[in-house]
Amino acid sequence: MNQEVTAYIENLPVWQGGLGSALRDMVHGTIPEAEERIQYKKPHFLKNGHYAAVISPSKDAIAFMIMNANGIDFPKGFEGPAERKWIKLREGDTPDLALLSDLLKQASSTL
């Protein structure tokens, strides 16, 4: 685990920090070899040097972005172009971590 990413998540508002930590743990559970780093002022997760996922906090949400998403059938609630999809999670939301893990596993399988 990258200390810069840890510090970033710890400095978020409490609800975003909890959500960010859960998403981070899910990414590492799905892609055990994932590297993480702060890039463009957000936590990025890479597999074999290629972007796999991004946690992107904003004022009232956290967007979880899955890269390399071409050809994957994403459920309602996801936004973005074919190559990357994201879902915005707001305070009080309970993300379906199993679903996110499955989508991330599919997307990262070719990286």
VMD Tcl script that draws the C-alpha trace (Angstrom):
set ca {
  {0.00 0.00 0.00}
  {1.26 3.41 -1.00}
  {1.55 5.82 1.97}
  {0.62 8.76 -0.25}
  {-2.68 7.06 -1.14}
  {-3.27 6.18 2.53}
  {-2.73 9.83 3.55}
  {-4.99 11.03 0.73}
  {-7.87 8.79 1.82}
  {-7.37 9.65 5.50}
  {-7.64 13.37 4.69}
  {-11.01 13.06 2.95}
  {-14.24 13.91 4.81}
  {-15.20 10.97 7.05}
  {-17.89 9.49 4.79}
  {-15.66 9.77 1.71}
  {-12.71 8.30 3.58}
  {-14.73 5.27 4.61}
  {-16.03 4.76 1.10}
  {-12.60 5.37 -0.42}
  {-11.02 2.86 1.93}
  {-13.66 0.22 1.10}
  {-13.16 0.80 -2.65}
  {-9.38 0.61 -2.25}
  {-9.64 -2.68 -0.36}
  {-11.98 -4.04 -3.04}
  {-9.51 -3.10 -5.79}
  {-6.66 -4.90 -4.00}
  {-8.88 -7.91 -3.35}
  {-9.80 -8.04 -7.03}
  {-6.34 -7.26 -8.43}
  {-3.83 -8.40 -5.77}
  {-0.89 -7.24 -7.90}
  {-2.32 -3.73 -8.42}
  {0.05 -0.83 -7.96}
  {-1.39 2.38 -6.57}
  {-0.29 5.97 -6.77}
  {-1.56 9.52 -6.65}
  {-1.78 10.89 -10.16}
  {-3.74 13.92 -11.32}
  {-4.44 14.49 -7.59}
  {-6.44 11.22 -7.25}
  {-5.71 7.60 -6.33}
  {-5.04 5.51 -9.45}
  {-4.67 1.73 -9.54}
  {-2.58 0.05 -12.21}
  {-2.15 -3.51 -13.41}
  {0.96 -4.27 -15.45}
  {1.52 -0.53 -15.87}
  {-1.97 0.11 -17.30}
  {-4.74 2.05 -15.59}
  {-7.36 -0.24 -14.07}
  {-9.34 2.00 -11.69}
  {-9.53 5.51 -10.23}
  {-11.13 6.86 -7.05}
  {-12.21 10.42 -7.76}
  {-13.76 12.42 -4.90}
  {-15.73 15.60 -5.54}
  {-17.62 17.93 -3.23}
  {-20.69 15.69 -2.84}
  {-19.67 12.30 -4.27}
  {-16.96 9.77 -4.96}
  {-16.74 8.50 -8.50}
  {-15.29 5.03 -8.94}
  {-13.96 4.66 -12.47}
  {-13.19 1.38 -14.20}
  {-10.79 1.66 -17.13}
  {-10.48 -0.69 -20.15}
  {-14.27 -1.11 -20.11}
  {-14.83 -1.72 -23.84}
  {-17.26 -4.55 -24.53}
  {-18.44 -4.95 -20.92}
  {-22.14 -4.67 -20.15}
  {-22.46 -2.16 -17.31}
  {-25.71 -1.88 -15.33}
  {-27.82 1.26 -15.06}
  {-26.19 4.00 -13.01}
  {-22.80 3.93 -14.74}
  {-21.72 6.81 -16.95}
  {-18.93 7.47 -19.40}
  {-17.60 6.49 -22.81}
  {-17.06 2.88 -23.85}
  {-13.42 2.74 -22.73}
  {-14.07 3.90 -19.14}
  {-17.16 3.83 -16.97}
  {-17.82 5.33 -13.57}
  {-20.45 5.34 -10.92}
  {-20.99 8.25 -8.56}
  {-21.50 7.31 -4.93}
  {-22.93 9.81 -2.49}
  {-23.05 10.04 1.29}
  {-25.26 7.27 2.64}
  {-24.90 5.07 -0.47}
  {-23.89 1.46 0.02}
  {-21.91 0.37 -3.02}
  {-22.35 -3.15 -4.36}
  {-18.70 -4.10 -3.88}
  {-19.25 -7.60 -5.31}
  {-20.65 -6.10 -8.52}
  {-17.86 -3.52 -8.74}
  {-15.29 -6.27 -8.16}
  {-16.80 -8.41 -10.92}
  {-16.81 -5.51 -13.40}
  {-13.24 -4.57 -12.45}
  {-12.11 -8.19 -12.82}
  {-13.62 -8.35 -16.34}
  {-12.11 -5.00 -17.35}
  {-8.64 -5.72 -15.98}
  {-8.42 -9.31 -17.26}
  {-6.73 -8.19 -20.49}
  {-4.27 -5.76 -18.89}
}
mol new
graphics top color blue
foreach p $ca { graphics top sphere $p radius 0.5 }
foreach p [lrange $ca 0 end-1] q [lrange $ca 1 end] { graphics top cylinder $p $q radius 0.2 }
display resetview
